[in-house]
Amino acid sequence: MLRFESSITDFNENGIWKVIVVPPEIVQALGAKTRFDVRGLIDGVPFQRTLLSDGQGGHFIVTNLAMRRRIGKSTGHPVVVEIEPDETYSVVVLPDYFEEELEENPLAKAAYEKCPPSSKRWIAQYLTEVKSLDAKANRVVKALEILEGWANRRKNKS
């Protein structure tokens, strides 16, 4: 694992994204280009994320509120990061019942296949975080509607 020190900073003026900037030598050692899946520790707390490009040659890791609470830090606080490539992060396992629905809905399936791993993970979590069969069925319908909406938006942009 590669180790570096950084701090949590605001990514933009509105302060919505809180990020950890990754030094260029670490990015180079990882072999990252633009998006690159990584895992490691932030102040000893495990994480999995996608290393993102800022479009100007720099890279960063987005920290969500749950992560910042786990490490007990916020904007401006220093952090110690240990990081390595993560081959498993982009692997998303969908429930069998949803895969069957995707097979019967080519529009939704095409949209799903074009999704970035983060969206695929969100869909998988959305489908599996409920327990009752009724709730799961409702979420399958909603997820298919969302994917169809994404596909239609892509069509309209073309």
HELIX and SHEET records of a PDB file:
HELIX    1   1 PRO A   24  LEU A   30  1                                   7    
HELIX    2   2 LEU A   65  ILE A   71  1                                   7    
HELIX    3   3 ASP A   96  GLU A  103  1                                   8    
HELIX    4   4 PRO A  106  LYS A  114  1                                   9    
HELIX    5   5 PRO A  117  THR A  128  1                                  12    
HELIX    6   6 LEU A  133  LYS A  157  1                                  25    
SHEET    1   A 7 LEU A   2  ASP A  10  0                                        
SHEET    2   A 7 LYS A  18  VAL A  22 -1                                        
SHEET    3   A 7 HIS A  59  THR A  63 -1                                        
SHEET    4   A 7 VAL A  45  SER A  53 -1                                        
SHEET    5   A 7 PHE A  36  ILE A  42 -1                                        
SHEET    6   A 7 PRO A  78  PRO A  85 -1                                        
SHEET    7   A 7 LEU A   2  ASP A  10 -1                                        
END                                                                             
